[in-house]
Amino acid sequence: MTNTAPTASPETGAPWWASAIVYQVYPRSFADSDGDGIGDLGGIRSKLDYLTELGVDAVWLSPVYPSPQHDNGYDISDYQDIEPVFGSLAEFDLLLAEAHERGLKIVMDLVVNHTSDEHAWFRESRSSLTNPKRDWYWWRKPRADGGPPNGWGSAFSGPAWTLDPATGEYYLHLFAKQQPDLNWENPEVRQAVYLMMNWWLDRGVDGFRMDVINFIAKQVELIDGPTPATGGGSPMGAQIHEFLQEMHREVFDGREGRHLTVGEMPGVSTADARLFTDPARREVDMIFQFEHVGLDQGEHKFDVLPRSLPALKQSLSRWQDGLAATGWNSLYLNNHDQPRLVSRFGNDTEYRYESATLWALVLHLHRGTPYIYQGEEIGMTNVRFDTIDDYRDLESLNHYREAVDEFDLDPGTVLAGVQTMGRDNARTPMQWDSSPQAGFTAGTPWLAVNPNSTHLNVAADLAGERSVFRFYQHLIRLRHANGTVALGDFTLLEPDHEALYAFTRTQGDETLLVVANASDAPLTDPLSMDVSGAELVLSNYPVRVDAAAPAAITVLRPWEARLYRL
């Protein structure tokens, strides 16, 4: 690996997150401090120095609130406490203080499209037709034929409406039936959420990642229309901008400092994103969009299609261009809901190091805020369990049972889709060392450790001559130090090339060039571009001295990626 760090600084006045990197922790799979097989706050605290060494600026915690855990914490039963399996509020405060001592910000997961069906609000709401909280959720009478109000489907298989026998009405849940949707049309709901958000900010947290936040605004005309609405698509209603602007006024206006707000928003366009992230509109700082991670999926996420590099490049470039003048991108290729990037986009066997570092260089040199998902920084891979009984993810289990039991599909074919795209690929325990259970726990882990942890782990990566972790460190230092990496203009090169991912970043008189061969074969004469006198800044292969300042790039080895300053 070659590295020469540029010395320019980002423009003054840019928000802190423009040159920052966020690390996502999935708490139940990160580190277990008490031996019960489930990660916890004590485990996260024990790894703060590790995160500091990596160099990240903020840590986003997936939900740590009390929850029945039907959807691993995204079904929240109490917004203002900590799930006992993770610890306590006192331990959270200690984590927050120790993170802040190290210069790390803590970003909470905000899940307010829905609650758990065990939340006190929903228990009251379902207790009677006249309860004061009845209208805090979406309740509707059956249609004339006894069916649900419309034909919307749940993201976790099956209908999005469940009949509650006690009151004879259906409630809406865009996800699992244990996750009833809050009715944001009710101002009491909104005020209760804002009070809760202020409570956490007063406690010292540094922002929120907002789960499916665009779904809080529903297309009411489709719910209550004369004809039952069916099919997929986004249920997002036009009120979403009103709700987010009100949230900003009620929660963030007047607060000292700049808190990070990132909204997860399935189904939005670049035009939508410009509105959401335009600073003048005061809605959110950035969004997570899903276009690029849906390109290898057919009718549903488990219907796996071949990867198309031109399609991926053109999608990411469209978002770079779409938010170039107004707004901001978030950059990710995996998270707790996506397969491991090195398995999905690279070669996780023969060229695991090379493809892991190639995609790291490519992604981090785009314009936006990069998000690293735990284990990505050592090149963790998908797991391949042999039977559906080894999986824990609700989405995968529901899909398998529906596909096999109701549609009579071949179990082997369905399992192959789960093995490739299932969320448990990202949720196997973090691989710290080669000891039993990969150093994650002294007990029995809630989800089996990937068998490759005996050789693929943090300790082995740091001790190796080729370290994915060290490569990520260099990328993080580049973003911190170089204004072009943080804020420069993006131009895609060779958009239709099947193997080459190349682009430039330009700010003032500095131009950076990324060239990457995303394939298993050498690439000859990949770029018809004069690069005379270019300075090699970073590479994931050793590069000969006479090749470091070439007139032309003649060969890129399999999964080779280089960053030049022109």
Disulfide bonds with the S-S distance in Angstrom:
none
